[in-house]
Amino acid sequence: MSKGRLQNCRSYMDAALAYADKRFRRRQVRRWLAPHLKAYLDLIPDRWKRMKLRPFMHFLDENSISPDAVDDETFQAFGTSLENSLVKNVRTRDRETRTIWNALVATLPERQCRQVTVTLNTDHYVLPENAFPVSLWADCGAYIASRAVKAGVELDDILTEEELFGENTPRALSIRPSTARLIRYRVRQFATALVLSEVMKPDAVTTLKVLVDIKTVGAGLNFFIKRAGGNRRNSQIRGMAYDLLMIARLWVRSPEVDLKKLEEIAVKVRPEHQGLPEKVRRKLAPFREIENVRAFLALPDRIVKDALRDKAIDRATANRVATALWIKIAQRAPLRISNLLSTSLNTNLLRSHTGKDAKVALFYPPEQVKNAKTLEIPLPASTIKLLDLYLTTYRPALIDTPCDWLFPALDCGQKRSAVMSDNIQKLMREYLGFAINPHTFRHLAAKLYLTAHPGRYEDVQLLLGHRSRETTVSFYVDLEAEEAFRHFDAVLLGLEDAGTLRSKDKDGAGKAK
């Protein structure tokens, strides 16, 4: 049965249940919404938010609930109705609806509507550190300290396959503070998994040596495999398995037999990279058309042009210009979103001189880069022009107090990745009709470059900051295959055209005789 046919069958079953039992009544989105409820929807300027809130408004209409009577119980009933429907990700839909409702209510104090509780869907299963003995964290701290980055030293914190599984024992590669925090959290995650799996009591997890016992490792990883729906090959489980292997090898000094078994486990849970995932390919599909590529490249300038035409320098307009600047920089320098959002005006911007016509580059020291490599990226003149306009005209509208971040948040702190990602995709949908998330900018850069310059993986490796050429090839080699098929098709068309010409020549020669 095809996916479409299955969806049709589910829809028919949904209709049958709704006909037979009112508890399965579906949202009647095709019926006209009551005028007073439609008036509420029309107050939301963003059409995507209006679409997300519309089912809830229909729910109020069907159950004769007035907006000023909406409370947490109303949303609980709405959530139950979603569970009896074909809506996917019910908890996410419920949370988004609550958030949009609260934002709407906040703009209408005169209507005496109430805000509701926004539910958090995060499963906080990880036990706090104080649930485990102090000796565990003392041991963990000593291990991390043994691998801490020394001042001025530039070392990678990611092991290669040879370093992980080679015959010679690897040296204890230094790690950055962010990696140290991640290791400590993974130790807490894994210890929690053992407790929740009833493998051992919290007070029994006294040292790191307890965690790297072969049977203990298997039981703990099985906990995460079950949480992942039986999928053992994912990044979280792989990272945890590799950390346990490094602890066993570099700190506990486990026997060689145990290390071999831990290596086998680490290999079994390693995700298999076979090119870009299907989801990313679908996101990149619009860029098969050159018109969409050109529209995408022109997007930042269109956003800024509209902002200048409005002549309004408020926070909303300034935020749109800030998003346009992020897109402009990411188009020319496909950095990770964490790097761009952590850009400091004093630390990460290099100017040749003050004033006009200055050359500007982005500079990130090793401790700010995932692969601990220095990055220095010159910006083109058009990007510098937009940067200067943003800094002098629009950025002051985003901050109330002095702040060093290039992209500041409302509280003058660093803007969160999720907020910037939402802003980027919102503007792309508004102007282009499709959107990609910030990380897909990197995949797009590789696609466009390899399409123009097939086989030049070393350039893409430098462009994206990959540690090895193999990483670049494993992700983007399929793009080469796609280009090969295009060239092959061109060859066939050329042969067909040549054959047509020869046949015409023969016909012409016959007529001449």
N, C-alpha and C positions, 0 to 999 in steps of 0.2 A: 504494500500500500504506500503510495507516495505521501510526502509530508502534507501536501495540499488536500489530498483526499481524507487523510486522517483528521485534519483540522475541520473539514466539512462534517465528518461524522460526529465529531465532538460537538460541533455547533448544533446539529440536529438533535443530539441527545440533550443538550442544554435546553433547547426549545421544548422538547417533550417533557422534561422535568418541570420546567416553568409552567407548562400548561396543566400538569397533573397536581402540582403542589405549590402553593404560594410562597413557601420558604425558599424556593429556587427561582423566584421572580427575577428576571434580568433587568438591567438598566435600560430604560426606554429612551435611548439617546436620540431616536429619530423623531420623537414627538416634540411639539413646541414647548419650550420652557416657559414657566409662568413669568409674566412681565417684571414683577418685582424682583425675582431671582435673576433674571437676565440683566437687570439694571446693576446688580452687584457684580456680575461677571464683566460687564462693560467697563467697570472701574479699574480693571486690571489691564495695564498697557501692553504687557507681554503676551503675545498670542499663545505661546507654548504653555505658559502658566494658566491661561484661560482654558485651554484644552484639558489640562490635568485636573482642574477644579470642576469642570463641567459635570462629570459623573456624580460628584457629591451634590451638586445643585439639583440634578435630576432625582437623586435619592431624597433630598428634602422635599421636592415637589410631590413625589409619589407618596410620601408618608405625611404630607401636610404639616411639615415642621417649619416654623418661622425661623429666619436667621438669628433673631435675638434669643431664641430658645436653644441654640446649639451649645452643647457642652461635651464633656468627655464620653458620656453615655451615648450620645448621638454618634460619635465617631466609632465607638465600639460596635454599635449596630451596623454602621456603614462597613466596617472591617469584616463583620460576619457575612454581609451580603457579597463582599468581594471574594471571600473564601468559597462561596457557593456559585462562583462564576468561572469563566475561562481566563480571567485576568492572571497574568504571570507576575511573580514577585509581589505578592499581596502586601507584605510588610513594607516594602519600599514604596509602593503606591500609597499606602496609608500614611506613611511618614511624610511624603512629599505633599499630600493633600493637606495634612495638618499644618505644615510649614507655610504653604501658600495662603491658607485660611487665616492664620495668625498675622501674616503680613498685610492681608486685606483689611482685617479688623483694626489693625494699628493705624490705618489711614482714615478710619471712620469712627472717631470717638463719640460723635453725636448720636450714633445709632444704637449705642448701648449693647453691642454684640460682645461676646466673651471670647477670649483666647483659650486655646485648649493645650493640653500637654502633648509635646512632641516626643513620640516614642523613639528610643534608641534600640537599634536592632543588633548592636554588637554583642556577641556572646562572651561575656567577661568570665571565662572559665579559668584563667591563669591565677593561681593563688599568689598572695603578696609575699614579698621576701621574708617577712617576719614569721611566716608559717613554717619556715625551714630553719634548721639549726644555724647559729652564727658561724660555726666551723665551715659550713659549705661555702659561704660568701667570702670568708677569709681565704679559703683555698682557691676559689674562683678569682678573687682579686690578685692573689699572688701569681696565678697563671697569666692573667691579662697583663700584669706589670712586667712579666718576663718577655712579653711580646710588644711592649709599648714602643711607639715611634720615638726615636731620639731626635733632638732638635737638629735641623739642617739635613737630615737623612731622607732621601727619596727612594722608598722601596715599595713595591707592589704589595697589596694585601690579599691578592687572589692567587691561589696556587694553580700551576699548570697541571695537565694530566701527568707529565713526567715527574713533577715534584710530588704529586699525590701518590702515584702508584709505581714510581721507579724503584729500582733495586736498592739504591743508596738512600739512607735516611735523610730527609730534607732538613735544611736549616730552619730555625724558627723565624720565619719571615715576620717583619715588623707590621703592626696594624695601626690604623688610625683610630682616634677617639670614637668616631661613629661606629666603627666595626667592633670596638671593645664593648660599647653599649649593647650592640646587637648580640654579641656572644653571651653577655650576662643575661639578657632577656631570654635567649634560647635555652640557657641552662635552667632558668625558672620555668619556661614552658615545658621542657622535658621532664623536670622533676614533678610538675603538676600532673602531667600525663601518667606518670607512674602511680601517683596517689589516686587519681580518679579511676585508673584501671585496677586499683586494689592490688597492685604488685607489691607495694610497701607503704608504710606509714610515713608521714612527713618527717618525724624525728629520726627516721632511719637513714634519711638522705644527708649524711654527714660530710662527705667529701666528693670530689669529682670522680674519684676512683670507683665509687659505688655506681655512678651513672654509666660508665663505659664497660661494664660487664656484658658479655655477649648476649645472654638471655635477657638482661635488663634492656639493652638497646633494641632487641627485637620486639619486646612487649611495648616499649614506649613508642616506637615508630608505628606499630599496628594501631595505636590509639589515633594517630594523625591520619593514617590511611583510611580508617573508618570515617573520620570527620570529612575526608575528601571524597566520600562516596565510593570508596574502593580503588580510587586512582592513586597508585603509589608513586607515579612519576610526576611530581610537581616541585616547584622551586622551594617551597617551605620545607618539605621533607628532605630534599637534597641538601639544603643548607644546614639543617640540623644534623644529618648524617655526617657531613664533612666536618662540622665543628667537633662532633664526638670523636671522629677519627683523629683529628689533630690533637685533641686533649689526650687521647690514649697514646698517641705517638710521641708528642713533644713534652708532655707533663707527667702523665702516669707511668710512661715507659712500659706499656703492656707487652706481654710476650709476643714474639713474631707470629705465632699461630693465631692469636687473637687479632692482631693487626690485619692479617690476611683476610680473616672473616669480616672484619669491619670494612675493609676495602671492597669486598664483594657486595656487601650491603649497600655501600655508597654508590657503587656502579649500578645496582639494580633499581635504585630510586632516582637516578639521574634522568631528567627529561630528555627526550630525543628531539633534537632540532632538525627538522626537515623543511627548511625554508620558512617563509612567513606563514603565520597561522591564517586560517580561512577568514577570521574576523577582520584581520588587518587587510587582507586582499580585497575584501568587500569595501572597506573604508577607502582604499586607494583606487577603486574602480572608476570614479568620476575623472581621475587624472589621466585616463586613457585618451581623453579628448583634449586636443591642444587648446581649445577655447577655454576649457575649465582651468587649465594650467595658467593661462594668461590672466584670467579673472582672479585666480588665487594670488598671483604675484602682484596684481594691481590693488588687492583688497586694502592694505594699510593706507595707501594714498587716498582711496575713496572714503574711508572712514574719517581721515583727517580733513579732507575737503568738505565733507558734510559738517564736521565740527566747526570749521572756520566760517562756513556759511551761516550757521546758527548764531554765531557771535556770543554764545553763552559760555561762560567759564565757571560752571558749577561742578559739583563733585561727580555727577553722573557723566557729564561730557568729558571731564578729565579722565575718568575711569575708562571710557571708550578709547581715548587717545593713548592711554597707557597700554591698553590691550593691543592697539594697532602697532605700537612700538615693539611690544613683545613679538608679535607676528613678524614684523619687518626684520628684527634681529634673527629670529629663529629660521626665517627663510634663507638668510645669508650665512648664518652660523648655527647649524642644527645642534645646539647644546642640549643637555638634559635640563628639564624644567627646574630642578633643584638648584642648578648653577645659576641660571638667569635670575631666579627669584632671590637668591642670596647675594646678588650683585650689590656691592657697596660703592658709593660715589667716590670715596676717598681711597679705597683699597683696590678696586677692580677696574677702574677706568683710567687708562693712560692717555694723556693729551700731549701732543708735541709742543703746544703753547696755548695760552689763553687767547680768547677772541675768535674772530671768524677764520675760516679756512684752516682750522687746526686738524691734524691727523689724530684719529682716536682709535684705540684698540681696547678690547676686553682682555683682562689679565686675571688668571686664576692660579694661585700657588698650589703645590701638590696636595696640601691638606684639605683643599676645597674640591678636589676632583676625585671621582670614583676610583680611577686607576692610578692615583697618586702621581700623575704626570702634569708638569706645568703646561698651561694653555695660554697662548697669546694670539688673539684673533683680530686682525685689522678690520675695521668697519668701512664699507664703501661710503662715498660722499652723500648719496641719497639717504642712507641710514643715519649718518651724522647730522644731517639737516633736520630730520624728524626728531632725533634725540635732543638737539638744542632747543627746538620748538617746545618739546615736552617739558624740559627742565626749566625753561624760563617762563612759560605761559601757563601750563596745565598742572604740573606736579604740585605747585603751591596750593592748589585747590583741594588736594588730597590729604594734606597734613595740617594739623593745628599747632603742632610744636616741631622744632627742628628734628630732622630724622635723616639717617645716612643711607637708607635703602633706596635703590633705584625704583623699585615697585613697592611702595609702602602700603600697609593695611590701614584700616580705619583708626586703629589704636596706635599708629605710627610704628608698629612692629613690621616684621616681614610678612608679605602677603602669602596666604596659604596656597598650596598647589591646587587643591580642589576648587578654590574660588577662581583662580586664574583660568583653570581648565574650563570651568563653566562659562566664564566671560568670553573666552576664545570661541568656543563652540556656538555660543549664542549669536555672536556677530557673524560667524561664518554662515550659519543658517539664514540669518537675516539678509545678508548680501548675496550669498552664493546658492542657497537652497540645499547645501550639504555641509557636513562638518567632519573634522578629524580631531582627535585629542592631541595634546601637546607632544606626546612621545611618538605619535605617528608622523610628526614633522621629520623625524630622523629617518624613518623608513622611506618617506617621500623623497628626501634628499638623495638617498642611495638609488632609488628607482630612476629619478630624473638624470642623475649623473651617469649611471651604468647604461641607460638607454642611449645617451649621447656618446659615451666612451666605453663600449663593451670591453670587459676583461680587466679594467683598471681598478682592481680590488685594493691595491695599495693606497690609491688616492682616497677611496671611500673609507678605508681603515683609519687614515689620518683625519679625514673629515669628521668621522663619528667618534674618534678617540678609542677605538677598540684596541685591546691589548695585543691581539694576534690576528694575523691574516686569516687564519682558519675560522675564527668567529665570524668575520665578514663574509667569507665564502659560504659558510653553512647557512646563513640567513638569506643571502641574496643571489645564490647561484641559479635559482629558478628563474630569476629575471633574465639571465643570460639565455636560458632555454626558450623563453618567450621571444626574445629578439632573434634567436636562431630560426624559429618557425617563421617569423616575419621575413627574414632574408631568404629562407627556403621558398616561401610563397612568391617572393619577387623573382627568384630564379625560374620557378615554374611559369610564371606569367611571361617572363622573357622568352622562354622556350616556346610557349604557345604563340606569342606574337611573331617570333622568327618563323615558326611553321606556317603561320597564316600568310606571311610575306612570301615565303617560297612557293606556296600553292598559287598565290596570285601571279607570281612571276611565270610559273609554268602555264597558267591559263592564258596569260598575255602572249607568251611565245607561241602557243598553239594557234591562237587566233591570227597571229602575224603570218604563220605558214599558210 
